[in-house]
């Protein structure tokens, strides 16, 4: 993808809506954690739930922080 295509894509309303949804999902995950949403009946299950949430947030952040790279 060249820079012009990248810049055009980032300006599409659909792309902006997708990024807005990702930001919403990121904040909802953080709020769920703050409300205790990733606790469980055992430490192992809680660790798995927390690890999954952290992984999801890392994916979201990596998408939101992407920029055009000219290689």
Residue, then its C-alpha position, 0 to 999 in steps of 0.5 A: x500500500x502506498x502512502x496516498x492509499x494509506x492516507x485515503x483509507x484513514x480518512x474514510x468514514x468507515x475507517x474513522x468509525x472503526x477506530x472510534x469503535x476500537x477506542x470504545x472497546x479499549x475503554x470498556x475493557x479497562x472499565x470492566x477490569x476496574x469493576x472487577x470483571x476479570x476476577x474468578x473463583x480461582x487465581x488461575x482462572x483470574x490470571x487467564x481472564x486478565x491475560x486475555x484482556x491484556x492481549x486484547x488491549x495490546x491488539x487494539x493499541x497496535x491497530x490504533x497506533x499504526x502509521x504509514x511506514x515507507x519501506 
